Amino acid sequence: MTAKEEKERIELLQGTLDLLILRTLLLGPAHGHAIAKAIEFNSDDVLQVEQGSLYPALHRLIKRGWISFEEGTSENNRRAKFYRLTAKGRKQLTLETGKWDKLAGAIARILRPAKQGGKS
C-alpha cells in the first residue's frame, strides 16, 4: 500500500464489518476471499478488508448464529468454506441496518447542521 493509499484508508467502526458481511451474504453464499472482494468492489475500493479482520468477524458471526458455513471448492479449485446468512442473521441485518441509518443520520446532522434563522 502506498503512503497516499494508507493516508486515504478508512478504518471501519467496530461492528461495521459485521454489518457489511451480513449485507454481502444477503446476495448468496460466498467464501471469505469473495466476501472481502465484494466489499471492496461495492465500496469503489474505499474499504479494504484485511484477512486479520475478516476471519475473526466470520467466526464471531458463526458463534452468534447469524451465518453458517459449508465446506466446498472455490472457483480456482481450492478447498474453501462457503458462508451463508441464516434466518437469525437476516433479522439481525435488518436491525443493524436500522441502527446504522440512525447513527449516520445523527453524524450528518452534527457535521452539516441546518441553518437556523438565516445564521450559519
Backbone bond lengths (Angstrom), bond angles and torsions (degrees), N, CA, C in turn:
res aa  C-N    CA-C-N  psi(-1)  N-CA   C-N-CA  omega(-1)  CA-C   N-CA-C  phi
1 M - - - 1.447 - - 1.531 107.76 -
2 T 1.325 116.16 131.84 1.458 119.89 -179.93 1.531 109.68 -75.25
3 A 1.330 116.44 165.77 1.463 121.10 179.34 1.526 110.42 -61.00
4 K 1.332 116.50 -39.26 1.465 120.44 179.52 1.531 110.26 -64.98
5 E 1.341 117.08 -44.20 1.457 120.60 178.86 1.533 110.64 -63.70
6 E 1.323 116.34 -39.83 1.463 121.08 178.52 1.529 110.49 -61.79
7 K 1.327 116.36 -40.96 1.462 121.83 -179.09 1.533 111.35 -67.07
8 E 1.334 116.60 -36.57 1.457 121.45 -176.55 1.526 113.14 -87.17
9 R 1.314 116.81 -6.78 1.454 121.39 -178.13 1.526 110.55 -64.02
10 I 1.300 116.24 140.62 1.454 121.71 -178.85 1.526 108.46 -109.29
11 E 1.323 115.47 122.48 1.462 120.39 177.02 1.530 108.03 -79.69
12 L 1.326 116.63 137.71 1.451 120.84 -179.81 1.526 110.61 -82.54
13 L 1.312 116.45 140.48 1.454 121.15 173.29 1.515 108.70 -65.12
14 Q 1.336 116.34 148.96 1.449 119.87 178.18 1.526 109.38 -56.28
15 G 1.303 116.95 133.38 1.457 121.80 -179.07 1.514 113.55 92.20
16 T 1.318 117.09 -20.39 1.461 120.25 -178.56 1.525 110.97 -67.45
17 L 1.326 117.14 -40.29 1.465 120.37 179.11 1.525 109.77 -61.55
18 D 1.330 117.46 -40.93 1.462 120.17 177.61 1.526 110.22 -57.31
19 L 1.327 116.43 -46.16 1.462 121.74 179.63 1.532 110.71 -60.61
20 L 1.326 116.93 -43.98 1.466 120.62 -179.10 1.524 111.64 -66.35
21 I 1.322 116.96 -36.95 1.471 120.52 177.17 1.515 109.83 -65.39
22 L 1.334 116.90 -47.25 1.470 120.04 179.36 1.521 110.49 -58.85
23 R 1.324 116.65 -43.99 1.477 120.35 -179.37 1.525 111.36 -64.34
24 T 1.328 116.15 -39.95 1.462 120.47 179.10 1.525 110.53 -64.13
25 L 1.330 117.10 -41.53 1.464 120.53 -178.76 1.527 112.99 -74.02
26 L 1.330 117.37 -12.68 1.463 120.45 174.10 1.531 109.81 -60.64
27 L 1.323 116.46 -28.48 1.464 121.65 -179.59 1.520 112.85 -77.22
28 G 1.331 116.96 -14.72 1.455 121.30 179.05 1.513 111.14 138.67
29 P 1.333 117.25 168.87 1.461 121.67 -178.01 1.531 111.69 -60.80
30 A 1.331 115.33 148.88 1.468 120.10 179.13 1.527 108.86 -157.05
31 H 1.328 115.85 154.31 1.457 120.10 174.21 1.525 108.60 -87.29
32 G 1.334 116.18 167.24 1.456 121.56 -172.91 1.513 114.38 -53.62
33 H 1.323 116.92 -48.93 1.464 120.22 -178.11 1.532 110.61 -60.56
34 A 1.316 116.52 -40.31 1.469 120.56 -179.84 1.537 110.99 -66.86
35 I 1.327 117.09 -35.87 1.464 120.76 177.38 1.529 109.65 -63.11
36 A 1.337 115.89 -48.32 1.472 120.29 179.77 1.526 110.69 -59.85
37 K 1.325 116.94 -45.36 1.465 120.66 -179.15 1.525 111.55 -65.33
38 A 1.321 117.69 -37.50 1.471 120.62 178.83 1.524 110.88 -64.42
39 I 1.333 116.89 -41.86 1.463 120.75 178.46 1.527 109.64 -63.79
40 E 1.314 116.46 -44.42 1.472 120.21 178.72 1.524 110.81 -62.49
41 F 1.324 117.04 -47.61 1.461 121.71 -178.45 1.529 111.30 -62.26
42 N 1.335 116.51 -47.87 1.465 120.43 -176.12 1.525 113.29 -71.54
43 S 1.334 117.04 -14.90 1.470 120.30 175.81 1.531 110.84 -100.67
44 D 1.333 117.04 14.38 1.468 122.15 -175.87 1.528 111.00 54.15
45 D 1.330 115.70 40.83 1.470 124.32 177.85 1.528 114.08 63.75
46 V 1.321 117.79 18.01 1.463 120.36 175.26 1.527 109.50 -76.09
47 L 1.332 116.18 -40.19 1.464 121.01 -179.26 1.521 109.91 -98.44
48 Q 1.313 116.13 120.72 1.459 122.48 177.58 1.523 107.19 -109.36
49 V 1.315 117.04 125.31 1.457 121.29 -177.65 1.526 108.86 -103.70
50 E 1.326 115.38 115.35 1.456 121.31 -179.87 1.528 109.72 -84.10
51 Q 1.336 116.40 146.11 1.464 120.48 178.39 1.519 111.64 -57.39
52 G 1.336 116.32 -34.98 1.453 120.87 -179.73 1.517 113.61 -66.13
53 S 1.327 116.86 -16.62 1.468 121.89 174.99 1.523 111.17 -101.97
54 L 1.333 116.21 -38.65 1.461 121.32 -174.63 1.526 112.67 -63.19
55 Y 1.326 117.00 -53.41 1.462 119.14 -172.44 1.531 113.00 -68.49
56 P 1.343 120.48 -38.40 1.467 118.31 172.33 1.538 111.95 -61.42
57 A 1.327 117.18 -36.64 1.469 120.58 177.98 1.523 110.37 -65.14
58 L 1.331 117.42 -43.27 1.468 120.64 178.52 1.526 110.62 -61.28
59 H 1.321 117.41 -43.39 1.472 120.97 178.77 1.530 110.80 -63.47
60 R 1.324 116.72 -39.73 1.463 122.02 178.13 1.533 110.63 -62.48
61 L 1.320 116.44 -42.36 1.467 120.96 -179.16 1.530 111.39 -68.90
62 I 1.330 116.69 -35.46 1.471 120.53 175.65 1.527 109.44 -64.25
63 K 1.324 115.92 -46.49 1.468 121.62 -179.01 1.524 111.19 -58.91
64 R 1.324 117.05 -36.35 1.471 121.90 179.38 1.522 112.56 -79.20
65 G 1.332 116.77 -10.05 1.460 120.40 -179.76 1.511 113.60 82.16
66 W 1.337 117.56 13.75 1.463 121.19 -178.09 1.516 112.19 -84.97
67 I 1.335 116.70 -24.47 1.462 120.90 174.90 1.531 107.97 -136.71
68 S 1.321 115.60 160.53 1.462 122.12 173.70 1.530 106.20 -130.61
69 F 1.326 116.59 175.96 1.456 118.50 178.48 1.517 110.72 -145.97
70 E 1.316 114.48 158.35 1.462 123.32 173.94 1.506 107.62 -133.13
71 E 1.313 116.08 145.64 1.468 121.07 174.86 1.525 108.16 -74.58
72 G 1.316 116.61 144.02 1.457 120.68 178.82 1.511 110.66 -163.47
73 T 1.321 115.41 -167.01 1.457 122.11 179.82 1.518 108.85 -120.32
74 S 1.331 115.61 128.95 1.462 120.59 -179.03 1.521 110.73 -74.95
75 E 1.342 115.29 174.10 1.469 120.17 -179.19 1.523 112.73 -63.66
76 N 1.345 118.56 -20.54 1.473 120.10 176.67 1.527 111.23 -100.47
77 N 1.345 115.30 24.03 1.468 123.78 171.54 1.533 113.35 66.11
78 R 1.333 116.73 32.15 1.466 121.60 176.24 1.522 109.43 -109.44
79 R 1.326 115.35 150.78 1.465 119.88 174.34 1.523 108.72 -64.90
80 A 1.323 116.10 138.12 1.458 120.40 -178.83 1.519 109.50 -153.43
81 K 1.321 114.90 156.87 1.455 121.07 171.30 1.518 107.20 -94.49
82 F 1.317 115.70 130.18 1.455 121.04 177.03 1.520 107.81 -104.46
83 Y 1.323 115.42 119.16 1.455 121.96 -175.48 1.521 109.36 -92.25
84 R 1.338 115.12 144.11 1.461 122.01 -175.95 1.530 108.78 -136.37
85 L 1.309 116.01 140.70 1.461 122.48 176.76 1.527 109.10 -72.29
86 T 1.333 117.73 134.03 1.464 121.75 176.56 1.536 108.86 -94.35
87 A 1.335 115.79 170.88 1.472 119.96 176.86 1.531 109.70 -59.82
88 K 1.328 116.65 -40.77 1.468 121.36 177.51 1.533 109.95 -62.72
89 G 1.332 116.55 -37.42 1.456 121.77 178.62 1.521 112.29 -67.30
90 R 1.333 116.73 -36.40 1.471 120.55 177.21 1.523 110.92 -63.24
91 K 1.330 115.64 -42.40 1.470 120.17 178.18 1.527 109.91 -64.52
92 Q 1.329 116.11 -41.67 1.460 120.14 -179.65 1.525 110.92 -66.20
93 L 1.331 117.08 -37.50 1.463 121.05 177.65 1.524 110.41 -59.30
94 T 1.319 117.02 -43.72 1.463 120.87 178.32 1.528 110.53 -61.77
95 L 1.321 116.42 -46.30 1.461 121.71 179.27 1.531 111.33 -62.04
96 E 1.326 117.11 -48.07 1.466 121.38 -177.78 1.524 112.01 -67.25
97 T 1.333 117.03 -34.61 1.469 120.45 177.23 1.523 109.85 -64.01
98 G 1.321 116.98 -41.14 1.467 120.85 176.84 1.519 111.81 -62.34
99 K 1.341 116.26 -42.55 1.473 120.54 177.82 1.526 110.25 -63.03
100 W 1.331 116.27 -42.62 1.460 120.34 -179.30 1.526 110.36 -62.99
101 D 1.337 117.03 -45.38 1.467 120.62 179.48 1.528 111.00 -59.23
102 K 1.331 116.85 -40.74 1.459 121.38 179.15 1.529 110.75 -65.52
103 L 1.336 116.82 -44.75 1.460 122.03 178.77 1.527 111.19 -62.95
104 A 1.335 116.61 -47.52 1.469 120.66 -178.74 1.525 111.00 -62.32
105 G 1.330 116.96 -38.86 1.460 120.67 177.85 1.521 111.86 -64.60
106 A 1.331 116.07 -41.84 1.468 120.38 179.94 1.525 110.70 -64.94
107 I 1.323 116.95 -43.30 1.467 120.83 178.98 1.525 110.03 -64.17
108 A 1.331 117.27 -42.52 1.464 121.06 179.30 1.525 111.15 -60.96
109 R 1.342 117.07 -39.18 1.468 120.14 179.42 1.529 111.27 -65.22
110 I 1.318 116.99 -33.06 1.463 120.27 178.63 1.525 110.93 -75.78
111 L 1.331 116.81 -43.09 1.464 120.59 -177.91 1.521 112.79 -72.24
112 R 1.313 116.83 -32.62 1.459 121.34 -177.66 1.522 110.03 -132.48
113 P 1.329 116.52 70.67 1.472 119.07 -177.82 1.529 111.15 -64.31
114 A 1.317 114.57 146.24 1.473 120.14 177.92 1.527 108.43 -69.17
115 K 1.311 115.42 144.48 1.465 119.88 176.73 1.523 108.63 -68.79
116 Q 1.316 115.42 134.10 1.470 119.91 -179.04 1.526 109.15 -116.50
117 G 1.303 116.51 124.90 1.450 122.44 175.87 1.524 113.77 56.83
118 G 1.334 116.62 34.03 1.454 120.32 177.87 1.510 113.91 82.28
119 K 1.327 117.50 -2.98 1.470 120.73 178.09 1.520 109.09 -93.08
120 S 1.340 114.91 151.27 1.449 118.16 178.04 1.504 111.47 -108.15
